Amino acid sequence: MRMRLLLSGVLALSTLAWTGLGAALEVAPDASHLAEARQLVRTFASNLKKELKAALKKGGPVTAIETCHLKAPDIAKDLSNTSHWEVRRASLKVRNLEDAPDKWETTVLERFEALNKADAPEEAMEYSEVVPGKNGGRVFRYMKAIPTIRICLKCHGETIDPKVQKQLDSLYPFDQATGFTENDLRGAFSLSLPLE
């Protein structure tokens, strides 16, 4: 009962806090944009998962790290090029410095972190809004949390095999993306679409 009240309180506060998330415009996100963003995230996740499963089967975690290093940016770039969206991942604990969050993403990731700690349902771990663009106009922004699942722990966990660590050190000298446990917030897919 106490946990349920805590969760309800966190969800209520988070919902109120979302409304002041940045310089949001008083425009409700378009349902078709939301559907597109969700589909792009499903495609990104599915394609990356397929590549990682094949790499794990072929050569274990060391091979999977190389695959993730090469394929994840390619998948994001391909989706961006074919969709007119900017598609990327962001995290508070980055492995690739290109995944460092901007101010808006940082705020959303921190909210996701609070919701995750309160055991919020997965559906609560997405957010979208229309914000002012850097050069005027409006931009639809969307984020969907990436949870840490068991297989992620081979490369992102608290205890990492020395061979895996050596490969991580080689490819990601500034890696911060370790020390996770199952169900931690690993990061999020982050999409943006200029509307004007």
SULMO-V954483 format. One record per residue. N is the residue number from 1. PHI is phi in whole degrees, -180 to 180 (NA if undefined). PSI is psi in radians with two decimals (* if undefined). Layout:
BEGIN
<<N & PHI & PSI> <N & PHI & PSI>>
END
This chain:
BEGIN
<<1 & NA & -0.80> <2 & -62 & -0.73> <3 & -65 & -0.68> <4 & -64 & -0.72> <5 & -66 & -0.71> <6 & -62 & -0.81> <7 & -61 & -0.76> <8 & -61 & -0.73> <9 & -65 & -0.78> <10 & -64 & -0.76> <11 & -63 & -0.72> <12 & -65 & -0.80> <13 & -65 & -0.70> <14 & -64 & -0.71> <15 & -62 & -0.77> <16 & -65 & -0.69> <17 & -68 & -0.55> <18 & -57 & -0.63> <19 & -65 & -0.40> <20 & -108 & 0.52> <21 & -69 & -0.31> <22 & -178 & -2.56> <23 & -94 & 0.98> <24 & -64 & 2.52> <25 & -87 & 2.71> <26 & -82 & 1.02> <27 & -133 & 2.19> <28 & -72 & 2.40> <29 & -58 & 2.41> <30 & -70 & 2.34> <31 & -61 & -0.61> <32 & -70 & -0.62> <33 & -67 & -0.71> <34 & -63 & -0.76> <35 & -63 & -0.73> <36 & -62 & -0.81> <37 & -61 & -0.78> <38 & -62 & -0.70> <39 & -67 & -0.72> <40 & -63 & -0.69> <41 & -65 & -0.77> <42 & -60 & -0.74> <43 & -65 & -0.81> <44 & -58 & -0.91> <45 & -61 & -0.77> <46 & -65 & -0.81> <47 & -65 & -0.74> <48 & -68 & -0.71> <49 & -61 & -0.75> <50 & -61 & -0.80> <51 & -63 & -0.76> <52 & -69 & -0.69> <53 & -61 & -0.76> <54 & -64 & -0.73> <55 & -67 & -0.72> <56 & -62 & -0.71> <57 & -67 & -0.68> <58 & -73 & -0.79> <59 & -147 & 0.23> <60 & 78 & -2.94> <61 & -60 & -0.61> <62 & -62 & -0.75> <63 & -68 & -0.66> <64 & -64 & -0.62> <65 & -63 & -0.81> <66 & -61 & -0.74> <67 & -63 & -0.81> <68 & -63 & -0.70> <69 & -59 & -0.71> <70 & -91 & -0.73> <71 & -83 & -0.67> <72 & -58 & -0.83> <73 & -64 & -0.63> <74 & -65 & -0.74> <75 & -63 & -0.80> <76 & -61 & -0.76> <77 & -65 & -0.78> <78 & -61 & -0.79> <79 & -65 & -0.68> <80 & -64 & -0.76> <81 & -68 & -0.54> <82 & -96 & -0.07> <83 & -124 & -0.19> <84 & 73 & 0.07> <85 & -95 & 2.72> <86 & -93 & 2.11> <87 & -118 & 2.21> <88 & -157 & 3.11> <89 & -118 & 2.68> <90 & -141 & 2.67> <91 & -153 & 2.67> <92 & -77 & -0.39> <93 & -121 & 1.56> <94 & -81 & 2.62> <95 & -101 & -0.87> <96 & -100 & 2.17> <97 & -60 & -0.40> <98 & -68 & -0.25> <99 & -93 & 0.16> <100 & -63 & 2.35> <101 & -77 & 2.59> <102 & -81 & -3.11> <103 & -60 & -0.79> <104 & -62 & -0.81> <105 & -63 & -0.70> <106 & -59 & -0.79> <107 & -62 & -0.78> <108 & -66 & -0.77> <109 & -61 & -0.69> <110 & -65 & -0.65> <111 & -67 & -0.76> <112 & -59 & -0.73> <113 & -59 & -0.79> <114 & -64 & -0.75> <115 & -64 & -0.73> <116 & -63 & -0.72> <117 & -65 & -0.46> <118 & -91 & 0.19> <119 & 59 & 0.67> <120 & -66 & 2.65> <121 & -67 & 2.74> <122 & -56 & -0.59> <123 & -62 & -0.45> <124 & -77 & -0.16> <125 & -95 & 0.69> <126 & -140 & 2.70> <127 & -154 & 2.49> <128 & -145 & 2.65> <129 & -164 & 2.85> <130 & -100 & 2.21> <131 & -126 & 2.83> <132 & -65 & 2.46> <133 & -79 & 2.87> <134 & -63 & -0.64> <135 & -112 & 0.63> <136 & 90 & -3.12> <137 & 74 & -2.95> <138 & -128 & 2.65> <139 & -133 & 2.27> <140 & -85 & 2.17> <141 & -119 & 2.51> <142 & -144 & 2.43> <143 & -136 & 2.51> <144 & -133 & 2.18> <145 & -63 & 2.58> <146 & -113 & 1.91> <147 & -79 & 2.73> <148 & -87 & 2.05> <149 & -102 & 2.93> <150 & -53 & -0.77> <151 & -63 & -0.50> <152 & -64 & -0.46> <153 & -67 & -0.35> <154 & -62 & -0.54> <155 & -118 & -0.26> <156 & -122 & 0.05> <157 & -80 & -3.00> <158 & -79 & -0.58> <159 & -118 & 2.08> <160 & -122 & 2.34> <161 & -55 & 2.43> <162 & -56 & -0.63> <163 & -66 & -0.68> <164 & -67 & -0.77> <165 & -62 & -0.68> <166 & -62 & -0.76> <167 & -66 & -0.72> <168 & -61 & -0.78> <169 & -62 & -0.62> <170 & -69 & -0.79> <171 & -87 & -0.51> <172 & -133 & 1.34> <173 & -63 & -0.32> <174 & -110 & 0.44> <175 & -58 & 2.24> <176 & -119 & -0.01> <177 & -92 & 0.87> <178 & -129 & 3.04> <179 & 87 & 0.17> <180 & -80 & 2.69> <181 & -120 & 2.89> <182 & -56 & 2.39> <183 & 78 & -0.01> <184 & -64 & 2.75> <185 & -77 & 2.01> <186 & -83 & -0.59> <187 & 165 & -2.65> <188 & -158 & 2.67> <189 & -77 & 2.42> <190 & -132 & 2.14> <191 & -126 & 2.54> <192 & -142 & 2.55> <193 & -137 & 2.00> <194 & -63 & 2.33> <195 & -100 & -0.30> <196 & -139 & *>>
END
